[in-house]
C-alpha cells in the first residue's frame, strides 16, 4: 500500500512542478491560481511522502519519489510546455525509469 502512496506522492510532485511552470507563463489572477495549485500539490506530495516513509526505507522512497517527479516533469515539459525531445534526453529518461524499477525490485 505504501508503494501506491509513494507513486501518488510522485504524481503530485509532477503537479506542483507543472503548476510552477504555468505560474511562469501567466500573470495576475491566473498566476495566483496556479500558485495556489502549486502550494496544494506540494503539501499533498510531502504529506504522502511522509506517510510512505513510515514503512519504506527513506533512501529508496526519496529516490523513487524524485525519480517519478523528474520523469513526469520532463514528460509534461515535452507534451505541454513544448520542451525539446532529443534522443539523449529520452534515452536518459528511460534509464531513470529503469533505475526506479530496479530500486523497487531490490527493496524489501
ZAMARGU-4260 file (C-alpha; in steps of 0.2 Angstrom, whole numbers, plus 5000, padded with zeros to 4 digits):
<rodrens>
0) 5000/5000/5000 | 5014/5012/5004 | 5021/5010/4987 | 5005/5016/4980 | 5005/5031/4991
5) 5023/5034/4986 | 5018/5034/4967 | 5004/5046/4971 | 5016/5057/4980 | 5027/5057/4965
10) 5012/5062/4954 | 5008/5076/4965 | 5027/5081/4963 | 5024/5082/4944 | 5008/5093/4948
15) 5017/5105/4958 | 5032/5107/4946 | 5019/5109/4932 | 5010/5122/4941 | 5026/5131/4944
20) 5029/5131/4925 | 5011/5138/4922 | 5015/5152/4935 | 5030/5157/4925 | 5019/5158/4909
25) 5004/5168/4916 | 5001/5184/4926 | 4989/5192/4938 | 4974/5182/4945 | 4978/5167/4934
30) 4996/5166/4940 | 4989/5167/4958 | 4978/5152/4955 | 4992/5142/4948 | 5002/5146/4963
35) 4988/5140/4974 | 4988/5124/4964 | 5007/5123/4967 | 5005/5125/4986 | 4991/5112/4987
40) 5001/5100/4976 | 5017/5102/4986 | 5008/5100/5003 | 4999/5084/4997 | 5015/5077/4989
45) 5025/5080/5005 | 5012/5073/5017 | 5011/5057/5006 | 5030/5056/5006 | 5030/5057/5025
50) 5017/5043/5026 | 5026/5032/5013 | 5042/5033/5023 | 5035/5027/5039 | 5037/5009/5032
55) 5048/5011/5016 | 5067/5015/5018 | 5070/5033/5017 | 5083/5032/5004 | 5073/5021/4992
60) 5057/5031/4995 | 5065/5048/4991 | 5074/5041/4976 | 5058/5034/4969 | 5048/5050/4973
65) 5061/5061/4965 | 5063/5049/4950 | 5044/5049/4947 | 5044/5068/4948 | 5058/5070/4937
70) 5052/5058/4923 | 5034/5065/4925 | 5040/5083/4924 | 5051/5080/4909 | 5036/5072/4900
75) 5025/5086/4905 | 5038/5098/4898 | 5039/5089/4882 | 5020/5087/4880 | 5013/5103/4887
80) 5027/5116/4888 | 5035/5111/4871 | 5052/5107/4878 | 5064/5098/4866 | 5063/5079/4865
85) 5080/5074/4859 | 5087/5057/4858 | 5098/5059/4873 | 5085/5067/4884 | 5073/5052/4880
90) 5087/5039/4882 | 5092/5046/4900 | 5073/5047/4905 | 5072/5028/4900 | 5087/5025/4910
95) 5080/5034/4925 | 5064/5024/4924 | 5074/5008/4924 | 5083/5014/4939 | 5067/5017/4948
100) 5060/5000/4944 | 5077/4992/4950 | 5076/5001/4966 | 5058/4994/4969 | 5064/4977/4964
105) 5078/4976/4977 | 5069/4985/4991 | 5062/4974/5005
</rodrens>
